Amino acid sequence: MKKTIISLAAFALLTSAVPAFAQENNHVTATITNKESKNISNNSVITPRSVIGWYNSVPNASYYQVRVHNQTTNVTESVHNYSSNVNSAQTNFLTYGHSYTISVSALDANYNYLAGNTTPVFVANSYTSWSVYLY
């Protein structure tokens, strides 16, 4: 009888210790898994880019302004001015899956609008190339 009680007590002690031990292991495993997932997603980030070119010269243009507008968030993400001898630009770091338009404007020496055009709406997914005629 004494041996049975000792055996049951030992069994109860081991049984109660296993769930705590198993729960502790599961917590550690979950932490490692989350860390590995985070590293994988950081290494596999796709950075969509777009190149835009404008090929006609506008009389009296001193600058060309390139404006990148995120249609998904309705925010103009970047505005860059280029000298009149530049006829293309590359946009970097577009948000994957978002819709964009890129506008090019010809500006005079006082930054007055002379001519311009805008790309169709496109979804940033890899690399796109656009040509626009300024009028």
PyMOL CGO cylinders between C-alpha atoms (Angstrom):
from pymol import cmd
from pymol.cgo import CYLINDER

trace = [
    CYLINDER, 0.00, 0.00, 0.00, 2.81, 2.37, 0.90, 0.3, 1, 1, 1, 1, 1, 1,
    CYLINDER, 2.81, 2.37, 0.90, 4.56, 1.63, -2.41, 0.3, 1, 1, 1, 1, 1, 1,
    CYLINDER, 4.56, 1.63, -2.41, 1.35, 2.34, -4.31, 0.3, 1, 1, 1, 1, 1, 1,
    CYLINDER, 1.35, 2.34, -4.31, 0.90, 5.72, -2.62, 0.3, 1, 1, 1, 1, 1, 1,
    CYLINDER, 0.90, 5.72, -2.62, 4.55, 6.62, -3.30, 0.3, 1, 1, 1, 1, 1, 1,
    CYLINDER, 4.55, 6.62, -3.30, 4.17, 5.51, -6.93, 0.3, 1, 1, 1, 1, 1, 1,
    CYLINDER, 4.17, 5.51, -6.93, 0.97, 7.54, -7.35, 0.3, 1, 1, 1, 1, 1, 1,
    CYLINDER, 0.97, 7.54, -7.35, 2.60, 10.58, -5.69, 0.3, 1, 1, 1, 1, 1, 1,
    CYLINDER, 2.60, 10.58, -5.69, 5.65, 10.27, -7.96, 0.3, 1, 1, 1, 1, 1, 1,
    CYLINDER, 5.65, 10.27, -7.96, 3.43, 9.82, -10.99, 0.3, 1, 1, 1, 1, 1, 1,
    CYLINDER, 3.43, 9.82, -10.99, 1.33, 12.88, -10.01, 0.3, 1, 1, 1, 1, 1, 1,
    CYLINDER, 1.33, 12.88, -10.01, 4.50, 14.93, -9.52, 0.3, 1, 1, 1, 1, 1, 1,
    CYLINDER, 4.50, 14.93, -9.52, 5.91, 13.93, -12.92, 0.3, 1, 1, 1, 1, 1, 1,
    CYLINDER, 5.91, 13.93, -12.92, 2.56, 14.44, -14.65, 0.3, 1, 1, 1, 1, 1, 1,
    CYLINDER, 2.56, 14.44, -14.65, 2.16, 17.95, -13.24, 0.3, 1, 1, 1, 1, 1, 1,
    CYLINDER, 2.16, 17.95, -13.24, 5.73, 18.85, -14.22, 0.3, 1, 1, 1, 1, 1, 1,
    CYLINDER, 5.73, 18.85, -14.22, 5.37, 17.77, -17.86, 0.3, 1, 1, 1, 1, 1, 1,
    CYLINDER, 5.37, 17.77, -17.86, 2.77, 20.37, -18.91, 0.3, 1, 1, 1, 1, 1, 1,
    CYLINDER, 2.77, 20.37, -18.91, 4.82, 23.19, -17.37, 0.3, 1, 1, 1, 1, 1, 1,
    CYLINDER, 4.82, 23.19, -17.37, 7.95, 21.92, -19.13, 0.3, 1, 1, 1, 1, 1, 1,
    CYLINDER, 7.95, 21.92, -19.13, 6.10, 21.44, -22.40, 0.3, 1, 1, 1, 1, 1, 1,
    CYLINDER, 6.10, 21.44, -22.40, 4.55, 24.90, -22.14, 0.3, 1, 1, 1, 1, 1, 1,
    CYLINDER, 4.55, 24.90, -22.14, 7.97, 26.44, -21.60, 0.3, 1, 1, 1, 1, 1, 1,
    CYLINDER, 7.97, 26.44, -21.60, 9.35, 24.66, -24.69, 0.3, 1, 1, 1, 1, 1, 1,
    CYLINDER, 9.35, 24.66, -24.69, 6.41, 25.80, -26.81, 0.3, 1, 1, 1, 1, 1, 1,
    CYLINDER, 6.41, 25.80, -26.81, 7.07, 29.40, -25.79, 0.3, 1, 1, 1, 1, 1, 1,
    CYLINDER, 7.07, 29.40, -25.79, 10.72, 29.19, -26.80, 0.3, 1, 1, 1, 1, 1, 1,
    CYLINDER, 10.72, 29.19, -26.80, 9.84, 27.52, -30.11, 0.3, 1, 1, 1, 1, 1, 1,
    CYLINDER, 9.84, 27.52, -30.11, 7.26, 30.22, -30.91, 0.3, 1, 1, 1, 1, 1, 1,
    CYLINDER, 7.26, 30.22, -30.91, 9.81, 32.95, -30.25, 0.3, 1, 1, 1, 1, 1, 1,
    CYLINDER, 9.81, 32.95, -30.25, 12.36, 31.35, -32.55, 0.3, 1, 1, 1, 1, 1, 1,
    CYLINDER, 12.36, 31.35, -32.55, 9.76, 30.80, -35.26, 0.3, 1, 1, 1, 1, 1, 1,
    CYLINDER, 9.76, 30.80, -35.26, 8.64, 34.44, -35.13, 0.3, 1, 1, 1, 1, 1, 1,
    CYLINDER, 8.64, 34.44, -35.13, 12.22, 35.63, -35.31, 0.3, 1, 1, 1, 1, 1, 1,
    CYLINDER, 12.22, 35.63, -35.31, 12.94, 33.40, -38.32, 0.3, 1, 1, 1, 1, 1, 1,
    CYLINDER, 12.94, 33.40, -38.32, 9.76, 34.58, -40.07, 0.3, 1, 1, 1, 1, 1, 1,
    CYLINDER, 9.76, 34.58, -40.07, 10.73, 38.19, -39.49, 0.3, 1, 1, 1, 1, 1, 1,
    CYLINDER, 10.73, 38.19, -39.49, 14.19, 37.60, -40.95, 0.3, 1, 1, 1, 1, 1, 1,
    CYLINDER, 14.19, 37.60, -40.95, 12.77, 35.83, -43.98, 0.3, 1, 1, 1, 1, 1, 1,
    CYLINDER, 12.77, 35.83, -43.98, 10.30, 38.62, -44.71, 0.3, 1, 1, 1, 1, 1, 1,
    CYLINDER, 10.30, 38.62, -44.71, 13.00, 41.30, -44.32, 0.3, 1, 1, 1, 1, 1, 1,
    CYLINDER, 13.00, 41.30, -44.32, 15.30, 39.49, -46.75, 0.3, 1, 1, 1, 1, 1, 1,
    CYLINDER, 15.30, 39.49, -46.75, 12.61, 38.94, -49.37, 0.3, 1, 1, 1, 1, 1, 1,
    CYLINDER, 12.61, 38.94, -49.37, 11.35, 42.54, -49.62, 0.3, 1, 1, 1, 1, 1, 1,
    CYLINDER, 11.35, 42.54, -49.62, 10.71, 43.47, -53.24, 0.3, 1, 1, 1, 1, 1, 1,
    CYLINDER, 10.71, 43.47, -53.24, 11.46, 47.09, -54.02, 0.3, 1, 1, 1, 1, 1, 1,
    CYLINDER, 11.46, 47.09, -54.02, 9.42, 48.12, -57.05, 0.3, 1, 1, 1, 1, 1, 1,
    CYLINDER, 9.42, 48.12, -57.05, 10.96, 50.84, -59.22, 0.3, 1, 1, 1, 1, 1, 1,
    CYLINDER, 10.96, 50.84, -59.22, 9.82, 52.80, -62.20, 0.3, 1, 1, 1, 1, 1, 1,
    CYLINDER, 9.82, 52.80, -62.20, 11.67, 54.72, -64.90, 0.3, 1, 1, 1, 1, 1, 1,
    CYLINDER, 11.67, 54.72, -64.90, 10.03, 57.60, -66.70, 0.3, 1, 1, 1, 1, 1, 1,
    CYLINDER, 10.03, 57.60, -66.70, 11.34, 59.36, -69.76, 0.3, 1, 1, 1, 1, 1, 1,
    CYLINDER, 11.34, 59.36, -69.76, 10.20, 62.48, -71.59, 0.3, 1, 1, 1, 1, 1, 1,
    CYLINDER, 10.20, 62.48, -71.59, 11.50, 62.92, -75.08, 0.3, 1, 1, 1, 1, 1, 1,
    CYLINDER, 11.50, 62.92, -75.08, 10.30, 66.20, -76.50, 0.3, 1, 1, 1, 1, 1, 1,
    CYLINDER, 10.30, 66.20, -76.50, 11.96, 69.44, -75.42, 0.3, 1, 1, 1, 1, 1, 1,
    CYLINDER, 11.96, 69.44, -75.42, 9.69, 72.24, -74.32, 0.3, 1, 1, 1, 1, 1, 1,
    CYLINDER, 9.69, 72.24, -74.32, 10.76, 75.75, -75.43, 0.3, 1, 1, 1, 1, 1, 1,
    CYLINDER, 10.76, 75.75, -75.43, 11.88, 77.95, -72.48, 0.3, 1, 1, 1, 1, 1, 1,
    CYLINDER, 11.88, 77.95, -72.48, 11.89, 74.98, -70.06, 0.3, 1, 1, 1, 1, 1, 1,
    CYLINDER, 11.89, 74.98, -70.06, 14.53, 75.35, -67.35, 0.3, 1, 1, 1, 1, 1, 1,
    CYLINDER, 14.53, 75.35, -67.35, 13.43, 72.46, -65.17, 0.3, 1, 1, 1, 1, 1, 1,
    CYLINDER, 13.43, 72.46, -65.17, 11.47, 69.24, -65.37, 0.3, 1, 1, 1, 1, 1, 1,
    CYLINDER, 11.47, 69.24, -65.37, 9.55, 68.29, -62.26, 0.3, 1, 1, 1, 1, 1, 1,
    CYLINDER, 9.55, 68.29, -62.26, 8.80, 64.62, -61.58, 0.3, 1, 1, 1, 1, 1, 1,
    CYLINDER, 8.80, 64.62, -61.58, 6.04, 63.96, -59.08, 0.3, 1, 1, 1, 1, 1, 1,
    CYLINDER, 6.04, 63.96, -59.08, 5.23, 60.44, -57.79, 0.3, 1, 1, 1, 1, 1, 1,
    CYLINDER, 5.23, 60.44, -57.79, 1.70, 60.13, -56.44, 0.3, 1, 1, 1, 1, 1, 1,
    CYLINDER, 1.70, 60.13, -56.44, 0.52, 57.09, -54.47, 0.3, 1, 1, 1, 1, 1, 1,
    CYLINDER, 0.52, 57.09, -54.47, -3.10, 56.61, -55.57, 0.3, 1, 1, 1, 1, 1, 1,
    CYLINDER, -3.10, 56.61, -55.57, -3.73, 53.99, -52.86, 0.3, 1, 1, 1, 1, 1, 1,
    CYLINDER, -3.73, 53.99, -52.86, -2.96, 56.38, -49.98, 0.3, 1, 1, 1, 1, 1, 1,
    CYLINDER, -2.96, 56.38, -49.98, -3.65, 59.60, -51.95, 0.3, 1, 1, 1, 1, 1, 1,
    CYLINDER, -3.65, 59.60, -51.95, -0.23, 60.99, -50.98, 0.3, 1, 1, 1, 1, 1, 1,
    CYLINDER, -0.23, 60.99, -50.98, 2.40, 62.59, -53.19, 0.3, 1, 1, 1, 1, 1, 1,
    CYLINDER, 2.40, 62.59, -53.19, 5.45, 60.60, -52.14, 0.3, 1, 1, 1, 1, 1, 1,
    CYLINDER, 5.45, 60.60, -52.14, 8.16, 62.53, -53.94, 0.3, 1, 1, 1, 1, 1, 1,
    CYLINDER, 8.16, 62.53, -53.94, 8.75, 65.66, -55.99, 0.3, 1, 1, 1, 1, 1, 1,
    CYLINDER, 8.75, 65.66, -55.99, 12.09, 66.17, -57.75, 0.3, 1, 1, 1, 1, 1, 1,
    CYLINDER, 12.09, 66.17, -57.75, 13.25, 68.93, -60.06, 0.3, 1, 1, 1, 1, 1, 1,
    CYLINDER, 13.25, 68.93, -60.06, 15.75, 68.16, -62.81, 0.3, 1, 1, 1, 1, 1, 1,
    CYLINDER, 15.75, 68.16, -62.81, 17.65, 70.54, -65.07, 0.3, 1, 1, 1, 1, 1, 1,
    CYLINDER, 17.65, 70.54, -65.07, 16.42, 71.00, -68.62, 0.3, 1, 1, 1, 1, 1, 1,
    CYLINDER, 16.42, 71.00, -68.62, 19.14, 68.75, -70.06, 0.3, 1, 1, 1, 1, 1, 1,
    CYLINDER, 19.14, 68.75, -70.06, 17.82, 65.68, -68.16, 0.3, 1, 1, 1, 1, 1, 1,
    CYLINDER, 17.82, 65.68, -68.16, 15.18, 63.61, -69.96, 0.3, 1, 1, 1, 1, 1, 1,
    CYLINDER, 15.18, 63.61, -69.96, 14.54, 60.65, -67.66, 0.3, 1, 1, 1, 1, 1, 1,
    CYLINDER, 14.54, 60.65, -67.66, 14.32, 59.76, -63.99, 0.3, 1, 1, 1, 1, 1, 1,
    CYLINDER, 14.32, 59.76, -63.99, 14.07, 56.64, -61.85, 0.3, 1, 1, 1, 1, 1, 1,
    CYLINDER, 14.07, 56.64, -61.85, 11.69, 56.39, -58.93, 0.3, 1, 1, 1, 1, 1, 1,
    CYLINDER, 11.69, 56.39, -58.93, 12.81, 54.14, -56.10, 0.3, 1, 1, 1, 1, 1, 1,
    CYLINDER, 12.81, 54.14, -56.10, 11.10, 52.47, -53.19, 0.3, 1, 1, 1, 1, 1, 1,
    CYLINDER, 11.10, 52.47, -53.19, 7.54, 52.30, -54.38, 0.3, 1, 1, 1, 1, 1, 1,
    CYLINDER, 7.54, 52.30, -54.38, 5.29, 50.32, -52.06, 0.3, 1, 1, 1, 1, 1, 1,
    CYLINDER, 5.29, 50.32, -52.06, 4.58, 46.87, -53.48, 0.3, 1, 1, 1, 1, 1, 1,
    CYLINDER, 4.58, 46.87, -53.48, 0.95, 46.45, -54.55, 0.3, 1, 1, 1, 1, 1, 1,
    CYLINDER, 0.95, 46.45, -54.55, 0.06, 50.16, -54.33, 0.3, 1, 1, 1, 1, 1, 1,
    CYLINDER, 0.06, 50.16, -54.33, -1.29, 52.12, -57.30, 0.3, 1, 1, 1, 1, 1, 1,
    CYLINDER, -1.29, 52.12, -57.30, 0.74, 55.07, -58.59, 0.3, 1, 1, 1, 1, 1, 1,
    CYLINDER, 0.74, 55.07, -58.59, 0.86, 57.81, -61.19, 0.3, 1, 1, 1, 1, 1, 1,
    CYLINDER, 0.86, 57.81, -61.19, 3.97, 59.73, -62.20, 0.3, 1, 1, 1, 1, 1, 1,
    CYLINDER, 3.97, 59.73, -62.20, 3.63, 63.27, -63.52, 0.3, 1, 1, 1, 1, 1, 1,
    CYLINDER, 3.63, 63.27, -63.52, 6.27, 65.20, -65.44, 0.3, 1, 1, 1, 1, 1, 1,
    CYLINDER, 6.27, 65.20, -65.44, 6.00, 68.96, -65.78, 0.3, 1, 1, 1, 1, 1, 1,
    CYLINDER, 6.00, 68.96, -65.78, 8.17, 71.38, -67.74, 0.3, 1, 1, 1, 1, 1, 1,
    CYLINDER, 8.17, 71.38, -67.74, 8.83, 74.55, -65.73, 0.3, 1, 1, 1, 1, 1, 1,
    CYLINDER, 8.83, 74.55, -65.73, 10.38, 77.87, -66.73, 0.3, 1, 1, 1, 1, 1, 1,
    CYLINDER, 10.38, 77.87, -66.73, 13.11, 79.69, -64.78, 0.3, 1, 1, 1, 1, 1, 1,
    CYLINDER, 13.11, 79.69, -64.78, 10.50, 81.03, -62.33, 0.3, 1, 1, 1, 1, 1, 1,
    CYLINDER, 10.50, 81.03, -62.33, 8.96, 77.56, -61.84, 0.3, 1, 1, 1, 1, 1, 1,
    CYLINDER, 8.96, 77.56, -61.84, 5.87, 78.41, -63.87, 0.3, 1, 1, 1, 1, 1, 1,
    CYLINDER, 5.87, 78.41, -63.87, 4.14, 75.46, -65.53, 0.3, 1, 1, 1, 1, 1, 1,
    CYLINDER, 4.14, 75.46, -65.53, 4.74, 75.21, -69.29, 0.3, 1, 1, 1, 1, 1, 1,
    CYLINDER, 4.74, 75.21, -69.29, 3.69, 71.67, -70.23, 0.3, 1, 1, 1, 1, 1, 1,
    CYLINDER, 3.69, 71.67, -70.23, 3.22, 68.25, -68.68, 0.3, 1, 1, 1, 1, 1, 1,
    CYLINDER, 3.22, 68.25, -68.68, 1.74, 64.82, -68.75, 0.3, 1, 1, 1, 1, 1, 1,
    CYLINDER, 1.74, 64.82, -68.75, 0.91, 61.95, -66.39, 0.3, 1, 1, 1, 1, 1, 1,
    CYLINDER, 0.91, 61.95, -66.39, 1.28, 58.19, -66.70, 0.3, 1, 1, 1, 1, 1, 1,
    CYLINDER, 1.28, 58.19, -66.70, -1.77, 55.95, -66.47, 0.3, 1, 1, 1, 1, 1, 1,
    CYLINDER, -1.77, 55.95, -66.47, -2.42, 54.48, -63.03, 0.3, 1, 1, 1, 1, 1, 1,
    CYLINDER, -2.42, 54.48, -63.03, -0.16, 51.45, -62.52, 0.3, 1, 1, 1, 1, 1, 1,
    CYLINDER, -0.16, 51.45, -62.52, 0.38, 48.94, -59.73, 0.3, 1, 1, 1, 1, 1, 1,
    CYLINDER, 0.38, 48.94, -59.73, 3.90, 48.77, -58.31, 0.3, 1, 1, 1, 1, 1, 1,
    CYLINDER, 3.90, 48.77, -58.31, 4.97, 45.15, -58.49, 0.3, 1, 1, 1, 1, 1, 1,
    CYLINDER, 4.97, 45.15, -58.49, 8.48, 45.08, -59.95, 0.3, 1, 1, 1, 1, 1, 1,
    CYLINDER, 8.48, 45.08, -59.95, 9.99, 47.33, -62.61, 0.3, 1, 1, 1, 1, 1, 1,
    CYLINDER, 9.99, 47.33, -62.61, 8.05, 49.54, -65.01, 0.3, 1, 1, 1, 1, 1, 1,
    CYLINDER, 8.05, 49.54, -65.01, 9.16, 51.91, -67.72, 0.3, 1, 1, 1, 1, 1, 1,
    CYLINDER, 9.16, 51.91, -67.72, 7.11, 54.85, -69.04, 0.3, 1, 1, 1, 1, 1, 1,
    CYLINDER, 7.11, 54.85, -69.04, 7.51, 57.42, -71.79, 0.3, 1, 1, 1, 1, 1, 1,
    CYLINDER, 7.51, 57.42, -71.79, 5.44, 60.59, -71.84, 0.3, 1, 1, 1, 1, 1, 1,
    CYLINDER, 5.44, 60.59, -71.84, 5.00, 63.36, -74.34, 0.3, 1, 1, 1, 1, 1, 1,
    CYLINDER, 5.00, 63.36, -74.34, 4.85, 66.79, -72.72, 0.3, 1, 1, 1, 1, 1, 1,
    CYLINDER, 4.85, 66.79, -72.72, 2.14, 69.08, -74.05, 0.3, 1, 1, 1, 1, 1, 1,
]
cmd.load_cgo(trace, "trace")
